[in-house]
């Protein structure tokens, strides 16, 4: 457990590369800060979906959210554009190997459970995993909006196709996520008008 906690410390200081590449100052957002934002967004989404009658395991959602970027303690934060140069499969394989190495020192039961959770998230194999992926983008856009409110510019690429994102959700889950994306886009449009 101590080795995982040690690796986790790296995420507290690891900058989100996408922001740095767009000219924001180092320290603007760490991977750990993003993970916290994803966990809260995922909890809110899951609770709203559950309130609309969809069965969602919120504990599983939170576990997936907390683990979703843990491999970056070993790989670093690879921006979305990296897939253009290395391929999405190479990125997935690297993160999978890093995640496996990171949890190697845990007892067999935890290692197996966390490995399953990581695979579930990467494969978007459940409604919980798909909600966490939606929360990942919700947090990204909420952060972009906060940066733009503070004066940052040239973040349009993060917003491209935001309302058209498909996370493989159905029914109430799809409606809740779409509503959040519409609200974020509307808030940004309001910012542009002011």
N, C-alpha and C positions, 0 to 999 in steps of 0.2 A: 504494500500500500504506500509506503514511504516514497518509493521511486515514482509512482504516479503523481503523488502530491508534489514531488520535486519538479517533474516535468511540467505540471500545471503552472508553476511559477513563471515559466517562460511565456505562457500565454498572456500573463498580466502586463508584460512589457512588449509583446510582439505587436507591432503596428499592423493595421489592416492595410495591405499593400495598395489596394485600389485607390484609397484616399491619397496616399503619398504620391502615387503616380499621377494624380490629378492636381498636384500642387498644394495639397493641404499639409500643414506642418506636422512633422513627426510627433506622435503622441496624441493626434486628433482622436483616434479610437483604437483601442487594443482588441485583440481577438477575444480576450476574456470579457471585455465590456460588451462586445457584440454577442457573445454567448449568453450573457445575462439578459440582454435585450431580446434575444430569440426565445429564451426560456419564459420570460414574462409574456411576450406576444403569443407564444404557443399555448400558454396556460389560458390566456384571455380567449383565444380562438376556440380552444377545446371546451372551455366552460360555456361559451355562447352556443356552440354546436350542440353540446349536451343538453342545454336548456331548451333547445328546439326538438328534442326527442331522439337524437342520434346517440347510439351507444359509443362512447369514447372512454378509453382508459387514460385518465389524466395523469396518473402516476407514470405510465409508460411514456406519454407525451413529454413529461418533464425529464425523464431519464434520457430519451432520445435527444432532446434539445441540449441537455448538458454535455452529452457525448459527441454531438454532431461535428464539431471542429477540433476535438481533442488531438487528433493526429497531427495537427498543425504545430504542436509542441515539438515535433520531430522534423516535419517537412518545411515549416515556415508557412506563411499565408500566401498561397498561390492565387493570383488574380484570375478572374474568368478568362481574360485574354490569353493566359498561358495555354489553355486547351487548343488554341489556334496553332500553336507551335509544337506542342508535344502530343496533342491528342487527348481526348477526354478519357480514353481507356488507360493511357499511361498515368494520368493524374490519379484516376481511381485506384489503380494498382499500387502506386506509390503510397497513397494515403492508407490503403488497406494494410500494406506491409508495415507502415509506421505505427498504425493503430495496434496491430498484432504485437510488435516489439514493445510498445508502450505498456501493454497490459500483461506482458509475459510473466512478470514477477508476482502477479496475483494468484490466489488459490485457484485450483481447477474450476470450481463452481462459478466464481466471479468472472474468471477469464472466459469461460464458455458463454455465460449470460451476456457480458458486455460485447463479446464477439458477435453474438446473435443480434443484439441491438444495433450494432454498427452496420451489419449486413442488411438488416431490416430498413434502416434509414437510407443507405446507399441504393437499395433496390426499390425504395418507395413502396415497400411490400405491405403496408397497412394504412388505414385511414390516419392512424396516429403519426406515422412517418411522413405522410403527405401533408398533414397539418403542420408538422415541424418544418418541412421544406417551405411551405407558404409563409410561416413565421420568420424564416431566414430572410426571405425577400421583404416581408413587411418591415422587419427591423432595418434592413438595408435602406429602404425608401424613407422610413421615419428619420434615420440618421442623415440621409441626403437632404431631406427637407429642413432639418435642424441646421445643417451647414449652410444651406441656401438662405435661410432666415438670418444667419449671421454674416451673410455677404459673399459666400462662396459662389463661384460661377463655373460654367462648363461641366455641369454634372448631368447634362441631358441624356447621355447614354444609359445611365442607370434607370431612367424613367421610360425608355423606349419599350413599347409593348406592355407596359405594366398592367393595364386593364385587360389585356388579352392572355395573360399567363394562365396556363392550364396545369393544375397540380394533380389531375386525375381524381378529383373529388366529385361527389354526386350530391344532389338534393340540397338539404339544409347546409351541409358543410360547404358546398360550392357557393351557395348564396351568401353565407357569412364571409367567406374569404373575398369574394367579388365585391361585397359591400365595403370591406376595409380598404381594398385597393382603390375603389371609386372615391372613397373619402380622402385618401392620401393624395390622389391626383387632383381632386377638387381643392384641397388645401394648397397644393402647389400652384394651381391656376390662380387662386386668390392672391397668393404671394406675388405672382407676376403682374397682377393688375394694380397692386398697391405701390 
